[in-house]
Every structure is written in C-alpha cells, then in structure tokens.
Amino acid sequence: MLIQKEKVEQAIAYLNEGYADAWLIYASESSDPCLSLIPGVASVGPGIFIFTKEGGRYAVCNSIDAQDIEESGIFDEVIKPDSSIEESLCELIRRIAPKKIALNYSVEEPLADGLTTGRYRWLMKTLFEFDEIEYISSETLLTKIRSIKSDSELAAIQKAVDITVDIYEAAFNRLRVGMSEIEAGDLFVQELKKRGVVNGVDRTASCPIVMKENIAHRPPGKAVIEAGDLVIFDFSVEYEGYVSDIARTVYFLKKDETEAPEKIRNTFKTIHEAITMAKEAMRPGVKGFEIDQIAREHYRENGYPDITHATGHQIGKDVHDGGALLAPRWERYGNSPYLELESRMVFTIEPTIFMDDGIHFIVEENVVVTEDGAEWLSIRQDEVICIPWGGDA
C-alpha cells in the first residue's frame, strides 16, 4: 500500500491548498475508477471514504469489507455501522464539520466521474440536514492527484518503460519479411510471457497494435509484411499497476537496400526534430497546447501534413491517464489543452505523420516533467529502424 499512502498524503496536502475541507468517495462493487489509486481498497458493499484537510482518514463500510480496509493501514478510523450506514455517515459529518466537500463527479474528466447519479441522490438525501455544506466536483483535485506522480509511481512507470524497450529489442531481432501482422504481434506476446508481465492496455498477454496498412487503433490482422513496407508498432507494458506507451515505426529493407529510402529518412528526421523541440519546451507552467503547437508548426514549416490528433498525453495507471494534454485547442479536447504542466507529470510525445503516398510514422517517447524541464524515460529512437532483407517473401 506504499503508493496509496503516498497518494493519500498528496490528497491531504492539496486539500490544504484550498480545494475543499473534505473529499468524499462513495462506491460499491469497486465502482469508482479512482479506488485503485486512492484509497487502494475494494468495497463489495457500500463504502464511503473521507479524507479531510486536517489529515483525517475515515472509512464507513460493512463488516464484510472492514478487515481488508483496516489492514490496509490507510485509515485512522474504520466505522462499521451497527444499524444503518446513513446514521453512521451523518454522525461522522457532524464530528468533522466540513463546510465544503468534494465529490467524484465531472462533465469532462471520466476518471473523476465515479459517483453515479443514484449514489449522488442517496448522498444528498442522507445529508439533507447539512444544508450549510457546499458540494463541489473533485475534478481538479483528483486530476492533480492522478497526474502528479509520487516517487513509487515514477519508479513503477520507469520499470514498465524499461521492460517495453527490452521487449521491442528482442522482438525486432526476430522480425522478418513474410510475417503477418498477427505473427509479428505474437513475438511481443512471447516476450511478455517470458517476463511475467502483461499488455498495459487490456492487462492480458496480448498483441500490440501492428499496422502495415489501414491505420487505426486496431489489433493486428492477416496482412503480410513485404519488403519495402513501413510497419507501425504501438505497445504498452504494465508493471505493478503502472504502464508505458511507446510506438516505433519499422522499415523492411528490399533486397539491394542498406538503408531506408531518402524520403523515409527525411520524414523520420522531421519527426525526431519535432519530438526534441517539444521535449525541450516542456516545463512547469507551460500549457499543453503550447507544446502541441511547437510540433505542429514544425511540420507545417517543412511541408508535412497536420497532426491529426494530440501530440501527447499523460500515462500512469492507464495509457491515457487524463488531465493535461499536449493537444490543440480543438473542441473535442475540452479544457485539457489549457492545463499547465507540473513537475512529476509523465507524458508521451507522439507527433504522427500520415501521408497520402503511404509513408506513415508513429514515433512515441515517454518523458517526465521536472522542476525545470523534462527528462526522457524511454531510450529514444534516433534513426529509422531497418529490418534486413532475408529472402523472397
């Protein structure tokens, strides 16, 4: 429970920055997506978890769930109602007397929207006597807790990244012309099983995205890789609940080639430059759209098509971890591009290029924002990865 204890300390510290007097999480059957992060315990029956700016840590739950919650060491007090959970909750609220309570509902951020309509109505009915309490969305608070990584979280992400890089190297050493996308993807599955880890997307030993054509978020298909193909690999590994997200684009050499064609090399060079420029501009206080704009303008200046999606996103417990995005100020991204980067946020940088002539590239790196800049977590792809020609196929 080390990570969860670190996150509880973060939550209390942020409450003291003025977000609210208390944060109330209400769930059952582990329904709230924040539960794995904070408090890190499951609730089969109704469970109410409250953290206060004074440092109070309370759980109200049934006796079936109480043992695990008590043994977690997260809570100062675990209340097991003798009669109704309503009476126990009201008694606790009277005792801690908060004026402002944050609840997990949000219009824009699904990771902060774990309180269902029914549970919200139950809370309002149960706490009707406390008409002086102001209820607010926990979106800003929970997004910050999730986005800013603790020491243990950063260590787990770095390990996931290291394993991912290692698997890429092992799998690429076995890639050959004539393999189908599925066969190429299965190389990664074999390496996952050797290391006892799983794909960070679906938490199973499954294939990465492998695409020589039909570019989309999809599983690998039956298309056969031929000499002269560019093939995209997009892959994530989970380690102790935290994930990587790294993409590589590979060129399969033709019989008489010793390197990729000049146009492919030049395209990769432009991508590499855009990633470098974006990373060097990242620091606390910079807004996400400002980083996206740097990569986007570099492509325009060099005659390449516009990036069709965000330049980067946060990773952590999921490959899309919410919060600030390195994204354009498009309506579909809501407020995320306007959020400021903060130290200990972990991002992908992946300014993609898709061209009408069939040249398509995704190069995706992982970085962590520091106090005065950003640092690489992944070992960069510094040149076009070429798979040697190995015979007719």
ABEGO torsion letter per residue (X at the ends): XAAAAAAAAAAAAAAAAGABABBBBBBBGGABAAAAAOAGBBBABBBBBBBBAAGBBBBBBBAAAAAAAAAAGABABBBBBABBAAAAAAAAAAAAGBABBBBBBBAABAAAAABBAAAAAAAAAAAAABAABBBBBAAAAAAAAAABBBAAAAAAAAAAAAAAAAAAAAAAAABBBGBBAAAAAAAAAAAAAAAGBBBAAAGBBBBBBBBABGBBBBBBBABBBBBGBBBBBBBBBBBGGBBBBBBBBBBBBBAABABBBAAAAAAAAAAAAAAAAAAAABBBGBBAAAAAAAAAAAAAAAGBBBBABBABBBBEABABAEEBBBBBBBAAAEAAAABBBBBGBBBBBBBBBBBAAGBBBBBBBBBBBBAAEBBBABBBBABBBBBBBAEBX
